[in-house]
Amino acid sequence: MSPDVVIVGAGITGCVTAYELSKSGLRVQVIEKYYPASMGSGWTLAGVRQSGRHPAELPLAQYSVEKWLNLDEALDADTGYVQAGNLRLARSEEEVKKVKSLVNAQQQENLNIILLSNNEQVRDVAPCVSKKIRAASFCPTDGHADPQSTVDAFKRAAERQGVTFHIGESAQKLLIRNNQVIGLKTSKRRINTSKCLLACGVSINELIEPIGIKIPLSISIATVIQTTRQEPLLTPVLGVVDGAVTLRQQRNGRFRLSSGVEAWSGKITEINGQPYAFPAISKVQSTLEAGLDIFPALEHFQMRSFWGGIIDLTPDALPVLGEAPNAKGLFLASGFSGHGFGIAPASGHILSKLILEQPPDLPIKSFAFNRFDQRSTPQSQATLHG
């Protein structure tokens, strides 16, 4: 029997949407070229934050945090979620001004965020932070989770409700007739369906350009480093105002650091059928140095591994969420610009509503595909701060 909906991509957005749709009784299939969380959802720092969000994303972040609080119970799984807060550190007087401005703006949005105005206050929250830090914003309701565990939890919950996952199968061509989706050609078969969600990150344009549309994505890379296990030293996520480095300690004791975003013209390398991206060694070094500058204890840790995280960056650093133009039944979810993990409960909720032809109960105008037709689309930068 043909599925009602086909989802391309088993990252967190695809898996959350599949889970949401499964509650409605629809027949859902998920197609994944590699394995769940093999791309952006696995490379991420997995922050669950509201602080520092674009105003358009803040309602999605606040909705999502409410969901994260009870997610383990809802999914009958352990996502590794902890609500341990998020510190955005200021290292200079100029950065202090920016932190103050951020706090003022987000307090106006009714976000629980405060200014820590000196080093002593910052170190009360995170004692191992460098004495160089002059101030910080602190949002106690932010947090972080385990990316692989979270995606696996949504996948298993969706499977229990009838969703089927087809791993090692790649989408090759959308089948459109009279501006309506009629199916999808994959590496293994043809699937007949009237609704298809593309939640496949950086590869989305390969599927939609043949039907005459394109999301203006620039493909960027972030360097991610993981240390060996350490004793518990840090509970909140740490980041800096300019986004040059972010770090947190995982439940297993390892620290994970992420650099800022850089343009990337490389290629994803497949090793044993799995995707990898490799950052420059010089970027690994500079990321470690930036981490040491805010968290000196890193000097005593051994590096266990490093990798590159590929990011689908839009001009305004906001995602595209919604139905494609001139292709009824085709839904797009891409351009999360390095900060889509934490808002996935909201993104999946919105997408499921749209697919079910129900009005979303969260604001989505800022995520419309056609916003890029307007010459005034602002340029922005991705922030990987959690």
Rosetta blueprint (number, residue, H / E / L):
1 M L
2 S L
3 P L
4 D L
5 V E
6 V E
7 I E
8 V E
9 G L
10 A L
11 G L
12 I H
13 T H
14 G H
15 C H
16 V H
17 T H
18 A H
19 Y H
20 E H
21 L H
22 S H
23 K L
24 S L
25 G L
26 L L
27 R L
28 V E
29 Q E
30 V E
31 I E
32 E E
33 K L
34 Y L
35 Y L
36 P L
37 A L
38 S L
39 M L
40 G H
41 S H
42 G H
43 W H
44 T L
45 L L
46 A L
47 G E
48 V E
49 R L
50 Q L
51 S L
52 G L
53 R L
54 H L
55 P L
56 A L
57 E L
58 L H
59 P H
60 L H
61 A H
62 Q H
63 Y H
64 S H
65 V H
66 E H
67 K H
68 W H
69 L H
70 N L
71 L H
72 D H
73 E H
74 A H
75 L H
76 D L
77 A L
78 D L
79 T L
80 G L
81 Y L
82 V E
83 Q L
84 A L
85 G L
86 N E
87 L E
88 R E
89 L E
90 A E
91 R L
92 S L
93 E H
94 E H
95 E H
96 V H
97 K H
98 K H
99 V H
100 K H
101 S H
102 L H
103 V H
104 N H
105 A H
106 Q H
107 Q H
108 Q H
109 E L
110 N L
111 L L
112 N L
113 I L
114 I E
115 L E
116 L E
117 S L
118 N L
119 N H
120 E H
121 Q H
122 V H
123 R H
124 D H
125 V H
126 A L
127 P L
128 C L
129 V L
130 S L
131 K L
132 K L
133 I L
134 R L
135 A E
136 A E
137 S E
138 F E
139 C E
140 P L
141 T L
142 D L
143 G E
144 H E
145 A L
146 D L
147 P H
148 Q H
149 S H
150 T H
151 V H
152 D H
153 A H
154 F H
155 K H
156 R H
157 A H
158 A H
159 E H
160 R H
161 Q L
162 G L
163 V L
164 T E
165 F E
166 H E
167 I E
168 G L
169 E L
170 S L
171 A E
172 Q E
173 K E
174 L E
175 L E
176 I E
177 R E
178 N L
179 N L
180 Q E
181 V E
182 I E
183 G E
184 L E
185 K E
186 T E
187 S L
188 K L
189 R L
190 R E
191 I E
192 N E
193 T L
194 S L
195 K L
196 C E
197 L E
198 L E
199 A L
200 C L
201 G H
202 V H
203 S H
204 I H
205 N H
206 E H
207 L H
208 I H
209 E H
210 P H
211 I H
212 G L
213 I L
214 K L
215 I L
216 P L
217 L L
218 S E
219 I E
220 S E
221 I E
222 A E
223 T E
224 V E
225 I E
226 Q E
227 T E
228 T L
229 R L
230 Q L
231 E L
232 P L
233 L L
234 L L
235 T L
236 P L
237 V E
238 L E
239 G E
240 V E
241 V L
242 D L
243 G L
244 A L
245 V E
246 T E
247 L E
248 R E
249 Q E
250 Q L
251 R L
252 N L
253 G L
254 R L
255 F E
256 R E
257 L E
258 S E
259 S E
260 G E
261 V E
262 E E
263 A E
264 W L
265 S L
266 G L
267 K L
268 I L
269 T E
270 E E
271 I E
272 N L
273 G L
274 Q E
275 P E
276 Y E
277 A L
278 F L
279 P L
280 A L
281 I H
282 S H
283 K H
284 V H
285 Q H
286 S H
287 T H
288 L H
289 E H
290 A H
291 G H
292 L H
293 D H
294 I H
295 F L
296 P H
297 A H
298 L H
299 E H
300 H H
301 F L
302 Q L
303 M E
304 R E
305 S E
306 F E
307 W E
308 G E
309 G E
310 I E
311 I E
312 D E
313 L E
314 T L
315 P L
316 D L
317 A L
318 L L
319 P L
320 V E
321 L E
322 G E
323 E E
324 A L
325 P L
326 N L
327 A L
328 K E
329 G L
330 L E
331 F E
332 L E
333 A E
334 S E
335 G L
336 F L
337 S L
338 G L
339 H L
340 G L
341 F L
342 G L
343 I L
344 A H
345 P H
346 A H
347 S H
348 G H
349 H H
350 I H
351 L H
352 S H
353 K H
354 L H
355 I H
356 L L
357 E L
358 Q L
359 P L
360 P L
361 D L
362 L L
363 P L
364 I L
365 K H
366 S H
367 F H
368 A L
369 F H
370 N H
371 R H
372 F H
373 D H
374 Q L
375 R L
376 S L
377 T L
378 P L
379 Q L
380 S L
381 Q L
382 A L
383 T L
384 L L
385 H L
386 G L
